[in-house]
Amino acid sequence: MPKAKTHKGARKRVRVTKTGKIKFRHTFTGHLMSGRSGDRRRGLRRRGVLQSQTETTKILKMLGKARP
């Protein structure tokens, strides 16, 4: 059986923490931010942490990592 390949798009967009959580950059932060409140902009600056176990499993599989 051939080796599994890492999904390059996923590799560029997410990071896996030591505990196996997925960190990602929020969407809608590129431009047109003046129409949003300061609270919202401040929240979007921080990295998001994926909450869904199902999505975490899918992304870890795309990255070629096993669940810890």
C-alpha positions as CSV (number, residue, x, y, z in Angstrom):
1,M,0.0,0.0,0.0
2,P,1.4,3.4,-0.9
3,K,2.3,6.0,1.8
4,A,-0.4,8.4,2.8
5,K,0.2,12.0,1.7
6,T,-0.2,15.0,3.8
7,H,-2.9,17.5,2.7
8,K,-0.8,20.5,1.9
9,G,-3.6,23.0,2.2
10,A,-4.5,21.8,5.7
11,R,-0.8,21.8,6.7
12,K,-0.5,25.5,5.8
13,R,-3.6,26.5,7.6
14,V,-3.7,24.7,10.9
15,R,-1.4,23.8,13.8
16,V,-1.7,20.9,16.2
17,T,-0.9,21.6,19.8
18,K,0.9,19.2,22.1
19,T,-2.4,18.0,23.6
20,G,-3.7,17.3,20.1
21,K,-6.0,20.3,19.7
22,I,-6.3,22.1,16.3
23,K,-5.5,25.8,16.2
24,F,-6.5,27.9,13.2
25,R,-6.8,31.5,12.0
26,H,-10.2,33.0,11.9
27,T,-11.9,33.9,8.6
28,F,-13.2,37.3,7.5
29,T,-10.1,39.2,8.9
30,G,-8.5,40.3,5.6
31,H,-10.2,43.7,5.0
32,L,-13.4,45.7,5.5
33,M,-12.9,45.5,9.3
34,S,-14.1,49.1,10.0
35,G,-17.7,47.9,10.0
36,R,-17.1,45.5,12.8
37,S,-17.0,46.3,16.5
38,G,-13.8,46.5,18.4
39,D,-14.8,43.4,20.5
40,R,-15.3,41.4,17.4
41,R,-12.0,42.5,15.8
42,R,-10.1,41.7,19.0
43,G,-11.7,38.3,19.2
44,L,-10.8,37.6,15.5
45,R,-7.2,38.4,16.2
46,R,-6.8,35.5,18.5
47,R,-6.3,32.0,17.1
48,G,-9.3,29.8,17.2
49,V,-9.3,26.3,18.7
50,L,-11.4,23.7,17.0
51,Q,-14.2,22.4,19.4
52,S,-15.7,19.6,17.3
53,Q,-14.2,16.1,17.9
54,T,-15.4,14.9,14.5
55,E,-13.6,17.8,12.6
56,T,-10.5,17.3,14.7
57,T,-10.3,13.7,13.8
58,K,-10.8,14.5,10.1
59,I,-8.0,17.2,10.1
60,L,-5.6,15.0,12.0
61,K,-6.2,12.3,9.4
62,M,-5.5,14.8,6.6
63,L,-2.2,15.8,8.3
64,G,-1.2,12.1,8.7
65,K,-1.2,12.2,12.5
66,A,-2.8,9.7,14.8
67,R,-5.0,10.7,17.7
68,P,-2.9,11.0,20.9
